[in-house]
Amino acid sequence: MTRTINQGNLYLLLPSKICWIVDMLTEEKGIGIAEAIKEVYSSDTYKRLETENTKLWHWGPVALLEAMEE
């Protein structure tokens, strides 16, 4: 059976990526979890990540964090 990622099921991949990014932000910046979560969800990178056709869901958490910091 072939499984494909589409806009309808992309949400299944996002929590683990967000968790990694939040963890890295709290360590790098010394900020709290709530602040890190706000930073991630308000970023342009997250807006692009939650859109399947950008294919940012292929990226690892380090690359996503670097994109956020640009």
N, CA, C and O atoms as a Tripos MOL2 file, in Angstrom:
@<TRIPOS>MOLECULE
protein
  280   279    70     0     0
PROTEIN
NO_CHARGES

@<TRIPOS>ATOM
      1 N           0.8360   -1.1650    0.0000 N.3       1 MET1
      2 CA          0.0000    0.0000    0.0000 C.3       1 MET1
      3 C           0.8940    1.2460    0.0000 C.2       1 MET1
      4 O           1.8250    1.3530    0.7980 O.2       1 MET1
      5 N           0.6030    2.1630   -0.8850 N.am      2 THR2
      6 CA          1.3750    3.3900   -1.0030 C.3       2 THR2
      7 C           0.7160    4.4900   -0.1830 C.2       2 THR2
      8 O          -0.4810    4.7480   -0.3040 O.2       2 THR2
      9 N           1.5120    5.1220    0.6420 N.am      3 ARG3
     10 CA          1.0220    6.2590    1.4400 C.3       3 ARG3
     11 C           1.6630    7.5250    0.8920 C.2       3 ARG3
     12 O           2.8640    7.5580    0.6220 O.2       3 ARG3
     13 N           0.8680    8.5470    0.7330 N.am      4 THR4
     14 CA          1.4060    9.8190    0.2630 C.3       4 THR4
     15 C           1.0650   10.9110    1.2700 C.2       4 THR4
     16 O           0.0400   10.8630    1.9500 O.2       4 THR4
     17 N           1.9450   11.8810    1.3420 N.am      5 ILE5
     18 CA          1.7090   13.0430    2.1860 C.3       5 ILE5
     19 C           0.9420   14.0570    1.3530 C.2       5 ILE5
     20 O           1.3200   14.3670    0.2230 O.2       5 ILE5
     21 N          -0.1350   14.5670    1.9240 N.am      6 ASN6
     22 CA         -0.9120   15.6060    1.2660 C.3       6 ASN6
     23 C          -1.3590   16.6080    2.3250 C.2       6 ASN6
     24 O          -1.1020   16.4220    3.5150 O.2       6 ASN6
     25 N          -2.0190   17.6540    1.8900 N.am      7 GLN7
     26 CA         -2.4220   18.7030    2.8330 C.3       7 GLN7
     27 C          -3.3510   18.1470    3.9170 C.2       7 GLN7
     28 O          -3.3870   18.6660    5.0330 O.2       7 GLN7
     29 N          -4.0970   17.0980    3.5880 N.am      8 GLY8
     30 CA         -5.0340   16.5220    4.5340 C.3       8 GLY8
     31 C          -4.4080   15.7130    5.6540 C.2       8 GLY8
     32 O          -5.0170   15.5470    6.7110 O.2       8 GLY8
     33 N          -3.1960   15.2030    5.4410 N.am      9 ASN9
     34 CA         -2.5560   14.4010    6.4970 C.3       9 ASN9
     35 C          -1.2080   14.9470    6.9550 C.2       9 ASN9
     36 O          -0.5350   14.3330    7.7830 O.2       9 ASN9
     37 N          -0.8200   16.0780    6.4270 N.am     10 LEU10
     38 CA          0.4560   16.6860    6.8000 C.3      10 LEU10
     39 C           0.5500   16.9570    8.2950 C.2      10 LEU10
     40 O           1.6310   16.8730    8.8780 O.2      10 LEU10
     41 N          -0.5760   17.2800    8.9150 N.am     11 TYR11
     42 CA         -0.6000   17.5930   10.3460 C.3      11 TYR11
     43 C          -0.0380   16.4630   11.2040 C.2      11 TYR11
     44 O           0.3700   16.7030   12.3410 O.2      11 TYR11
     45 N          -0.0100   15.2560   10.6910 N.am     12 LEU12
     46 CA          0.5180   14.1230   11.4470 C.3      12 LEU12
     47 C           2.0380   14.1920   11.6180 C.2      12 LEU12
     48 O           2.5770   13.6390   12.5760 O.2      12 LEU12
     49 N           2.7230   14.8630   10.7040 N.am     13 LEU13
     50 CA          4.1830   14.9640   10.7540 C.3      13 LEU13
     51 C           4.6890   16.1450   11.5740 C.2      13 LEU13
     52 O           5.8200   16.1300   12.0610 O.2      13 LEU13
     53 N           3.8680   17.1480   11.7230 N.am     14 LEU14
     54 CA          4.3370   18.4100   12.3030 C.3      14 LEU14
     55 C           4.6760   18.3680   13.7960 C.2      14 LEU14
     56 O           5.6700   18.9800   14.1860 O.2      14 LEU14
     57 N           3.9160   17.6870   14.6470 N.am     15 PRO15
     58 CA          4.2180   17.7580   16.0820 C.3      15 PRO15
     59 C           5.6380   17.3340   16.4600 C.2      15 PRO15
     60 O           6.2630   17.9740   17.3050 O.2      15 PRO15
     61 N           6.1500   16.2790   15.8540 N.am     16 SER16
     62 CA          7.5090   15.8420   16.2230 C.3      16 SER16
     63 C           8.5500   16.8560   15.7680 C.2      16 SER16
     64 O           9.5220   17.1020   16.4820 O.2      16 SER16
     65 N           8.3610   17.4430   14.5990 N.am     17 LYS17
     66 CA          9.3080   18.4620   14.1320 C.3      17 LYS17
     67 C           9.2680   19.6890   15.0250 C.2      17 LYS17
     68 O          10.3120   20.2410   15.3710 O.2      17 LYS17
     69 N           8.0610   20.1220   15.4040 N.am     18 ILE18
     70 CA          7.9120   21.2850   16.2660 C.3      18 ILE18
     71 C           8.5490   21.0220   17.6240 C.2      18 ILE18
     72 O           9.2100   21.8970   18.1840 O.2      18 ILE18
     73 N           8.3530   19.8310   18.1460 N.am     19 CYS19
     74 CA          8.9290   19.4660   19.4440 C.3      19 CYS19
     75 C          10.4530   19.5930   19.4260 C.2      19 CYS19
     76 O          11.0450   20.1440   20.3530 O.2      19 CYS19
     77 N          11.0750   19.0860   18.3770 N.am     20 TRP20
     78 CA         12.5380   19.1860   18.2600 C.3      20 TRP20
     79 C          12.9950   20.6320   18.1700 C.2      20 TRP20
     80 O          13.9630   21.0220   18.8230 O.2      20 TRP20
     81 N          12.3040   21.4250   17.3680 N.am     21 ILE21
     82 CA         12.6790   22.8310   17.2020 C.3      21 ILE21
     83 C          12.5240   23.5820   18.5220 C.2      21 ILE21
     84 O          13.4010   24.3600   18.9000 O.2      21 ILE21
     85 N          11.4200   23.3560   19.2190 N.am     22 VAL22
     86 CA         11.1930   24.0140   20.5120 C.3      22 VAL22
     87 C          12.2950   23.6310   21.4890 C.2      22 VAL22
     88 O          12.8070   24.4860   22.2120 O.2      22 VAL22
     89 N          12.6600   22.3700   21.5190 N.am     23 ASP23
     90 CA         13.7300   21.9160   22.4130 C.3      23 ASP23
     91 C          15.0490   22.6140   22.0920 C.2      23 ASP23
     92 O          15.7630   23.0470   22.9960 O.2      23 ASP23
     93 N          15.3670   22.7210   20.8120 N.am     24 MET24
     94 CA         16.6150   23.3890   20.4200 C.3      24 MET24
     95 C          16.5780   24.8750   20.7680 C.2      24 MET24
     96 O          17.5810   25.4330   21.2150 O.2      24 MET24
     97 N          15.4260   25.5200   20.5660 N.am     25 LEU25
     98 CA         15.3070   26.9430   20.8970 C.3      25 LEU25
     99 C          15.4900   27.1870   22.3920 C.2      25 LEU25
    100 O          16.1720   28.1340   22.7840 O.2      25 LEU25
    101 N          14.8910   26.3450   23.2280 N.am     26 THR26
    102 CA         15.0140   26.5470   24.6690 C.3      26 THR26
    103 C          16.4580   26.4130   25.1120 C.2      26 THR26
    104 O          16.9040   27.1300   26.0080 O.2      26 THR26
    105 N          17.1900   25.5020   24.4920 N.am     27 GLU27
    106 CA         18.6060   25.3300   24.8550 C.3      27 GLU27
    107 C          19.4740   26.4540   24.3080 C.2      27 GLU27
    108 O          20.3030   27.0060   25.0310 O.2      27 GLU27
    109 N          19.2900   26.7980   23.0300 N.am     28 GLU28
    110 CA         20.1350   27.8090   22.3890 C.3      28 GLU28
    111 C          19.9060   29.2080   22.9450 C.2      28 GLU28
    112 O          20.8570   29.9520   23.1820 O.2      28 GLU28
    113 N          18.6470   29.5620   23.1520 N.am     29 LYS29
    114 CA         18.3210   30.9250   23.5590 C.3      29 LYS29
    115 C          18.0710   31.0690   25.0530 C.2      29 LYS29
    116 O          17.9750   32.1840   25.5660 O.2      29 LYS29
    117 N          17.9640   29.9480   25.7480 N.am     30 GLY30
    118 CA         17.6960   30.0050   27.1780 C.3      30 GLY30
    119 C          16.3170   30.5670   27.4940 C.2      30 GLY30
    120 O          16.1310   31.2530   28.4990 O.2      30 GLY30
    121 N          15.3570   30.2730   26.6310 N.am     31 ILE31
    122 CA         13.9970   30.7620   26.8310 C.3      31 ILE31
    123 C          13.1060   29.6180   27.3090 C.2      31 ILE31
    124 O          13.4880   28.4500   27.2340 O.2      31 ILE31
    125 N          11.9410   29.9570   27.7910 N.am     32 GLY32
    126 CA         11.0000   28.9520   28.2540 C.3      32 GLY32
    127 C          10.3000   28.2500   27.1010 C.2      32 GLY32
    128 O          10.3430   28.6990   25.9560 O.2      32 GLY32
    129 N           9.6610   27.1460   27.4270 N.am     33 ILE33
    130 CA          8.9670   26.3570   26.4130 C.3      33 ILE33
    131 C           7.8430   27.1580   25.7650 C.2      33 ILE33
    132 O           7.6940   27.1440   24.5430 O.2      33 ILE33
    133 N           7.0650   27.8440   26.5670 N.am     34 ALA34
    134 CA          5.9370   28.6040   26.0230 C.3      34 ALA34
    135 C           6.4150   29.6700   25.0340 C.2      34 ALA34
    136 O           5.8160   29.8580   23.9760 O.2      34 ALA34
    137 N           7.4820   30.3530   25.3850 N.am     35 GLU35
    138 CA          8.0250   31.3830   24.5000 C.3      35 GLU35
    139 C           8.5530   30.7650   23.2050 C.2      35 GLU35
    140 O           8.3580   31.3210   22.1250 O.2      35 GLU35
    141 N           9.2180   29.6230   23.3130 N.am     36 ALA36
    142 CA          9.7470   28.9300   22.1350 C.3      36 ALA36
    143 C           8.6100   28.4730   21.2210 C.2      36 ALA36
    144 O           8.6950   28.5920   19.9990 O.2      36 ALA36
    145 N           7.5490   27.9500   21.8290 N.am     37 ILE37
    146 CA          6.3960   27.5160   21.0320 C.3      37 ILE37
    147 C           5.7920   28.6980   20.2870 C.2      37 ILE37
    148 O           5.4720   28.5880   19.1030 O.2      37 ILE37
    149 N           5.6340   29.8260   20.9690 N.am     38 LYS38
    150 CA          5.0990   31.0280   20.3170 C.3      38 LYS38
    151 C           5.9930   31.4550   19.1590 C.2      38 LYS38
    152 O           5.5090   31.8350   18.0930 O.2      38 LYS38
    153 N           7.2950   31.3890   19.3820 N.am     39 GLU39
    154 CA          8.2430   31.7930   18.3380 C.3      39 GLU39
    155 C           8.1020   30.9020   17.1060 C.2      39 GLU39
    156 O           8.1080   31.3910   15.9760 O.2      39 GLU39
    157 N           7.9760   29.6030   17.3270 N.am     40 VAL40
    158 CA          7.8510   28.6670   16.2010 C.3      40 VAL40
    159 C           6.5530   28.9180   15.4420 C.2      40 VAL40
    160 O           6.5670   29.1120   14.2270 O.2      40 VAL40
    161 N           5.4350   28.9140   16.1590 N.am     41 TYR41
    162 CA          4.1380   29.0220   15.4930 C.3      41 TYR41
    163 C           3.8950   30.3890   14.8570 C.2      41 TYR41
    164 O           3.0350   30.5010   13.9830 O.2      41 TYR41
    165 N           4.6070   31.4110   15.2570 N.am     42 SER42
    166 CA          4.4340   32.7290   14.6440 C.3      42 SER42
    167 C           5.4440   32.9840   13.5200 C.2      42 SER42
    168 O           5.4320   34.0560   12.9140 O.2      42 SER42
    169 N           6.3040   32.0270   13.2410 N.am     43 SER43
    170 CA          7.3490   32.2260   12.2350 C.3      43 SER43
    171 C           6.8380   31.9880   10.8140 C.2      43 SER43
    172 O           5.8890   31.2360   10.5930 O.2      43 SER43
    173 N           7.4840   32.6380    9.8740 N.am     44 ASP44
    174 CA          7.1890   32.4090    8.4560 C.3      44 ASP44
    175 C           7.5400   30.9760    8.0770 C.2      44 ASP44
    176 O           6.8790   30.3720    7.2320 O.2      44 ASP44
    177 N           8.5760   30.4380    8.6980 N.am     45 THR45
    178 CA          8.9760   29.0610    8.4050 C.3      45 THR45
    179 C           7.8500   28.0960    8.7420 C.2      45 THR45
    180 O           7.5880   27.1690    7.9760 O.2      45 THR45
    181 N           7.1790   28.2940    9.8700 N.am     46 TYR46
    182 CA          6.0660   27.4110   10.2200 C.3      46 TYR46
    183 C           4.9260   27.5600    9.2180 C.2      46 TYR46
    184 O           4.3040   26.5700    8.8330 O.2      46 TYR46
    185 N           4.6510   28.7780    8.8000 N.am     47 LYS47
    186 CA          3.5850   28.9880    7.8190 C.3      47 LYS47
    187 C           3.8770   28.2160    6.5420 C.2      47 LYS47
    188 O           2.9720   27.6470    5.9310 O.2      47 LYS47
    189 N           5.1410   28.2000    6.1430 N.am     48 ARG48
    190 CA          5.5050   27.4360    4.9490 C.3      48 ARG48
    191 C           5.5190   25.9380    5.2330 C.2      48 ARG48
    192 O           5.1710   25.1390    4.3630 O.2      48 ARG48
    193 N           5.9190   25.5490    6.4460 N.am     49 LEU49
    194 CA          5.9740   24.1360    6.8260 C.3      49 LEU49
    195 C           4.5930   23.4990    6.8090 C.2      49 LEU49
    196 O           4.4520   22.3420    6.4120 O.2      49 LEU49
    197 N           3.5820   24.2300    7.2290 N.am     50 GLU50
    198 CA          2.2470   23.6560    7.2920 C.3      50 GLU50
    199 C           1.5390   23.6190    5.9400 C.2      50 GLU50
    200 O           0.3890   23.1900    5.8520 O.2      50 GLU50
    201 N           2.2220   24.0650    4.8930 N.am     51 THR51
    202 CA          1.6920   23.9940    3.5350 C.3      51 THR51
    203 C           2.4250   22.8870    2.7910 C.2      51 THR51
    204 O           3.6250   22.9990    2.5400 O.2      51 THR51
    205 N           1.7310   21.8440    2.4430 N.am     52 GLU52
    206 CA          2.3590   20.6440    1.8800 C.3      52 GLU52
    207 C           3.1710   20.9160    0.6310 C.2      52 GLU52
    208 O           4.2480   20.3420    0.4660 O.2      52 GLU52
    209 N           2.6930   21.7620   -0.2420 N.am     53 ASN53
    210 CA          3.3760   21.9400   -1.5280 C.3      53 ASN53
    211 C           4.7360   22.6260   -1.4210 C.2      53 ASN53
    212 O           5.4800   22.6460   -2.4020 O.2      53 ASN53
    213 N           5.0850   23.1870   -0.2630 N.am     54 THR54
    214 CA          6.4230   23.7600   -0.0940 C.3      54 THR54
    215 C           7.4730   22.6750    0.1180 C.2      54 THR54
    216 O           8.6650   22.8990   -0.0940 O.2      54 THR54
    217 N           7.0150   21.5010    0.5380 N.am     55 LYS55
    218 CA          7.8690   20.3330    0.8100 C.3      55 LYS55
    219 C           8.8490   20.5640    1.9600 C.2      55 LYS55
    220 O           9.8200   19.8200    2.0960 O.2      55 LYS55
    221 N           8.6110   21.5830    2.7880 N.am     56 LEU56
    222 CA          9.4740   21.7940    3.9520 C.3      56 LEU56
    223 C           9.3580   20.6520    4.9460 C.2      56 LEU56
    224 O          10.2400   20.4840    5.7880 O.2      56 LEU56
    225 N           8.2940   19.8650    4.8680 N.am     57 TRP57
    226 CA          8.1540   18.7290    5.7680 C.3      57 TRP57
    227 C           9.2410   17.6860    5.5370 C.2      57 TRP57
    228 O           9.4350   16.8060    6.3760 O.2      57 TRP57
    229 N           9.9460   17.7690    4.4250 N.am     58 HIS58
    230 CA         11.0920   16.8940    4.1630 C.3      58 HIS58
    231 C          12.3050   17.3030    5.0190 C.2      58 HIS58
    232 O          13.1710   16.4760    5.3060 O.2      58 HIS58
    233 N          12.3590   18.5500    5.4130 N.am     59 TRP59
    234 CA         13.5160   19.0830    6.1360 C.3      59 TRP59
    235 C          13.5600   18.5530    7.5630 C.2      59 TRP59
    236 O          12.5300   18.2720    8.1760 O.2      59 TRP59
    237 N          14.7650   18.4260    8.0670 N.am     60 GLY60
    238 CA         14.9540   18.0460    9.4610 C.3      60 GLY60
    239 C          14.8140   19.2540   10.3650 C.2      60 GLY60
    240 O          14.7680   20.3880    9.8880 O.2      60 GLY60
    241 N          14.7460   19.0200   11.6720 N.am     61 PRO61
    242 CA         14.5570   20.1240   12.6060 C.3      61 PRO61
    243 C          15.6950   21.1490   12.5990 C.2      61 PRO61
    244 O          15.4480   22.3390   12.7930 O.2      61 PRO61
    245 N          16.9210   20.7120   12.3830 N.am     62 VAL62
    246 CA         18.0430   21.6580   12.3620 C.3      62 VAL62
    247 C          17.9050   22.6100   11.1780 C.2      62 VAL62
    248 O          18.0840   23.8180   11.3280 O.2      62 VAL62
    249 N          17.5890   22.0760   10.0150 N.am     63 ALA63
    250 CA         17.4110   22.9200    8.8290 C.3      63 ALA63
    251 C          16.2340   23.8690    9.0070 C.2      63 ALA63
    252 O          16.2990   25.0230    8.5840 O.2      63 ALA63
    253 N          15.1590   23.3940    9.6280 N.am     64 LEU64
    254 CA         13.9990   24.2550    9.8720 C.3      64 LEU64
    255 C          14.3410   25.3780   10.8460 C.2      64 LEU64
    256 O          13.9250   26.5200   10.6510 O.2      64 LEU64
    257 N          15.0980   25.0560   11.8910 N.am     65 LEU65
    258 CA         15.5100   26.0820   12.8500 C.3      65 LEU65
    259 C          16.4100   27.1140   12.1730 C.2      65 LEU65
    260 O          16.2760   28.3120   12.4220 O.2      65 LEU65
    261 N          17.3150   26.6590   11.3290 N.am     66 GLU66
    262 CA         18.1750   27.6030   10.6030 C.3      66 GLU66
    263 C          17.3500   28.5100    9.6950 C.2      66 GLU66
    264 O          17.6430   29.6990    9.5660 O.2      66 GLU66
    265 N          16.3250   27.9500    9.0710 N.am     67 ALA67
    266 CA         15.4500   28.7630    8.2060 C.3      67 ALA67
    267 C          14.6990   29.8010    9.0420 C.2      67 ALA67
    268 O          14.4830   30.9250    8.5910 O.2      67 ALA67
    269 N          14.3070   29.4280   10.2440 N.am     68 MET68
    270 CA         13.6290   30.3740   11.1320 C.3      68 MET68
    271 C          14.5450   31.5220   11.5140 C.2      68 MET68
    272 O          14.0960   32.6590   11.6540 O.2      68 MET68
    273 N          15.8020   31.2320   11.6800 N.am     69 GLU69
    274 CA         16.7590   32.2330   12.1540 C.3      69 GLU69
    275 C          17.2650   33.1450   11.0440 C.2      69 GLU69
    276 O          17.9450   34.1320   11.3240 O.2      69 GLU69
    277 N          16.9490   32.8370    9.8050 N.am     70 GLU70
    278 CA         17.3950   33.6810    8.6770 C.3      70 GLU70
    279 C          16.5860   34.9430    8.5820 C.2      70 GLU70
    280 O          16.8250   35.7630    7.6960 O.2      70 GLU70
@<TRIPOS>BOND
     1     1     2 1
     2     2     3 1
     3     3     4 2
     4     3     5 am
     5     5     6 1
     6     6     7 1
     7     7     8 2
     8     7     9 am
     9     9    10 1
    10    10    11 1
    11    11    12 2
    12    11    13 am
    13    13    14 1
    14    14    15 1
    15    15    16 2
    16    15    17 am
    17    17    18 1
    18    18    19 1
    19    19    20 2
    20    19    21 am
    21    21    22 1
    22    22    23 1
    23    23    24 2
    24    23    25 am
    25    25    26 1
    26    26    27 1
    27    27    28 2
    28    27    29 am
    29    29    30 1
    30    30    31 1
    31    31    32 2
    32    31    33 am
    33    33    34 1
    34    34    35 1
    35    35    36 2
    36    35    37 am
    37    37    38 1
    38    38    39 1
    39    39    40 2
    40    39    41 am
    41    41    42 1
    42    42    43 1
    43    43    44 2
    44    43    45 am
    45    45    46 1
    46    46    47 1
    47    47    48 2
    48    47    49 am
    49    49    50 1
    50    50    51 1
    51    51    52 2
    52    51    53 am
    53    53    54 1
    54    54    55 1
    55    55    56 2
    56    55    57 am
    57    57    58 1
    58    58    59 1
    59    59    60 2
    60    59    61 am
    61    61    62 1
    62    62    63 1
    63    63    64 2
    64    63    65 am
    65    65    66 1
    66    66    67 1
    67    67    68 2
    68    67    69 am
    69    69    70 1
    70    70    71 1
    71    71    72 2
    72    71    73 am
    73    73    74 1
    74    74    75 1
    75    75    76 2
    76    75    77 am
    77    77    78 1
    78    78    79 1
    79    79    80 2
    80    79    81 am
    81    81    82 1
    82    82    83 1
    83    83    84 2
    84    83    85 am
    85    85    86 1
    86    86    87 1
    87    87    88 2
    88    87    89 am
    89    89    90 1
    90    90    91 1
    91    91    92 2
    92    91    93 am
    93    93    94 1
    94    94    95 1
    95    95    96 2
    96    95    97 am
    97    97    98 1
    98    98    99 1
    99    99   100 2
   100    99   101 am
   101   101   102 1
   102   102   103 1
   103   103   104 2
   104   103   105 am
   105   105   106 1
   106   106   107 1
   107   107   108 2
   108   107   109 am
   109   109   110 1
   110   110   111 1
   111   111   112 2
   112   111   113 am
   113   113   114 1
   114   114   115 1
   115   115   116 2
   116   115   117 am
   117   117   118 1
   118   118   119 1
   119   119   120 2
   120   119   121 am
   121   121   122 1
   122   122   123 1
   123   123   124 2
   124   123   125 am
   125   125   126 1
   126   126   127 1
   127   127   128 2
   128   127   129 am
   129   129   130 1
   130   130   131 1
   131   131   132 2
   132   131   133 am
   133   133   134 1
   134   134   135 1
   135   135   136 2
   136   135   137 am
   137   137   138 1
   138   138   139 1
   139   139   140 2
   140   139   141 am
   141   141   142 1
   142   142   143 1
   143   143   144 2
   144   143   145 am
   145   145   146 1
   146   146   147 1
   147   147   148 2
   148   147   149 am
   149   149   150 1
   150   150   151 1
   151   151   152 2
   152   151   153 am
   153   153   154 1
   154   154   155 1
   155   155   156 2
   156   155   157 am
   157   157   158 1
   158   158   159 1
   159   159   160 2
   160   159   161 am
   161   161   162 1
   162   162   163 1
   163   163   164 2
   164   163   165 am
   165   165   166 1
   166   166   167 1
   167   167   168 2
   168   167   169 am
   169   169   170 1
   170   170   171 1
   171   171   172 2
   172   171   173 am
   173   173   174 1
   174   174   175 1
   175   175   176 2
   176   175   177 am
   177   177   178 1
   178   178   179 1
   179   179   180 2
   180   179   181 am
   181   181   182 1
   182   182   183 1
   183   183   184 2
   184   183   185 am
   185   185   186 1
   186   186   187 1
   187   187   188 2
   188   187   189 am
   189   189   190 1
   190   190   191 1
   191   191   192 2
   192   191   193 am
   193   193   194 1
   194   194   195 1
   195   195   196 2
   196   195   197 am
   197   197   198 1
   198   198   199 1
   199   199   200 2
   200   199   201 am
   201   201   202 1
   202   202   203 1
   203   203   204 2
   204   203   205 am
   205   205   206 1
   206   206   207 1
   207   207   208 2
   208   207   209 am
   209   209   210 1
   210   210   211 1
   211   211   212 2
   212   211   213 am
   213   213   214 1
   214   214   215 1
   215   215   216 2
   216   215   217 am
   217   217   218 1
   218   218   219 1
   219   219   220 2
   220   219   221 am
   221   221   222 1
   222   222   223 1
   223   223   224 2
   224   223   225 am
   225   225   226 1
   226   226   227 1
   227   227   228 2
   228   227   229 am
   229   229   230 1
   230   230   231 1
   231   231   232 2
   232   231   233 am
   233   233   234 1
   234   234   235 1
   235   235   236 2
   236   235   237 am
   237   237   238 1
   238   238   239 1
   239   239   240 2
   240   239   241 am
   241   241   242 1
   242   242   243 1
   243   243   244 2
   244   243   245 am
   245   245   246 1
   246   246   247 1
   247   247   248 2
   248   247   249 am
   249   249   250 1
   250   250   251 1
   251   251   252 2
   252   251   253 am
   253   253   254 1
   254   254   255 1
   255   255   256 2
   256   255   257 am
   257   257   258 1
   258   258   259 1
   259   259   260 2
   260   259   261 am
   261   261   262 1
   262   262   263 1
   263   263   264 2
   264   263   265 am
   265   265   266 1
   266   266   267 1
   267   267   268 2
   268   267   269 am
   269   269   270 1
   270   270   271 1
   271   271   272 2
   272   271   273 am
   273   273   274 1
   274   274   275 1
   275   275   276 2
   276   275   277 am
   277   277   278 1
   278   278   279 1
   279   279   280 2
@<TRIPOS>SUBSTRUCTURE
     1 MET1         2 RESIDUE 1 A MET
     2 THR2         6 RESIDUE 1 A THR
     3 ARG3        10 RESIDUE 1 A ARG
     4 THR4        14 RESIDUE 1 A THR
     5 ILE5        18 RESIDUE 1 A ILE
     6 ASN6        22 RESIDUE 1 A ASN
     7 GLN7        26 RESIDUE 1 A GLN
     8 GLY8        30 RESIDUE 1 A GLY
     9 ASN9        34 RESIDUE 1 A ASN
    10 LEU10       38 RESIDUE 1 A LEU
    11 TYR11       42 RESIDUE 1 A TYR
    12 LEU12       46 RESIDUE 1 A LEU
    13 LEU13       50 RESIDUE 1 A LEU
    14 LEU14       54 RESIDUE 1 A LEU
    15 PRO15       58 RESIDUE 1 A PRO
    16 SER16       62 RESIDUE 1 A SER
    17 LYS17       66 RESIDUE 1 A LYS
    18 ILE18       70 RESIDUE 1 A ILE
    19 CYS19       74 RESIDUE 1 A CYS
    20 TRP20       78 RESIDUE 1 A TRP
    21 ILE21       82 RESIDUE 1 A ILE
    22 VAL22       86 RESIDUE 1 A VAL
    23 ASP23       90 RESIDUE 1 A ASP
    24 MET24       94 RESIDUE 1 A MET
    25 LEU25       98 RESIDUE 1 A LEU
    26 THR26      102 RESIDUE 1 A THR
    27 GLU27      106 RESIDUE 1 A GLU
    28 GLU28      110 RESIDUE 1 A GLU
    29 LYS29      114 RESIDUE 1 A LYS
    30 GLY30      118 RESIDUE 1 A GLY
    31 ILE31      122 RESIDUE 1 A ILE
    32 GLY32      126 RESIDUE 1 A GLY
    33 ILE33      130 RESIDUE 1 A ILE
    34 ALA34      134 RESIDUE 1 A ALA
    35 GLU35      138 RESIDUE 1 A GLU
    36 ALA36      142 RESIDUE 1 A ALA
    37 ILE37      146 RESIDUE 1 A ILE
    38 LYS38      150 RESIDUE 1 A LYS
    39 GLU39      154 RESIDUE 1 A GLU
    40 VAL40      158 RESIDUE 1 A VAL
    41 TYR41      162 RESIDUE 1 A TYR
    42 SER42      166 RESIDUE 1 A SER
    43 SER43      170 RESIDUE 1 A SER
    44 ASP44      174 RESIDUE 1 A ASP
    45 THR45      178 RESIDUE 1 A THR
    46 TYR46      182 RESIDUE 1 A TYR
    47 LYS47      186 RESIDUE 1 A LYS
    48 ARG48      190 RESIDUE 1 A ARG
    49 LEU49      194 RESIDUE 1 A LEU
    50 GLU50      198 RESIDUE 1 A GLU
    51 THR51      202 RESIDUE 1 A THR
    52 GLU52      206 RESIDUE 1 A GLU
    53 ASN53      210 RESIDUE 1 A ASN
    54 THR54      214 RESIDUE 1 A THR
    55 LYS55      218 RESIDUE 1 A LYS
    56 LEU56      222 RESIDUE 1 A LEU
    57 TRP57      226 RESIDUE 1 A TRP
    58 HIS58      230 RESIDUE 1 A HIS
    59 TRP59      234 RESIDUE 1 A TRP
    60 GLY60      238 RESIDUE 1 A GLY
    61 PRO61      242 RESIDUE 1 A PRO
    62 VAL62      246 RESIDUE 1 A VAL
    63 ALA63      250 RESIDUE 1 A ALA
    64 LEU64      254 RESIDUE 1 A LEU
    65 LEU65      258 RESIDUE 1 A LEU
    66 GLU66      262 RESIDUE 1 A GLU
    67 ALA67      266 RESIDUE 1 A ALA
    68 MET68      270 RESIDUE 1 A MET
    69 GLU69      274 RESIDUE 1 A GLU
    70 GLU70      278 RESIDUE 1 A GLU
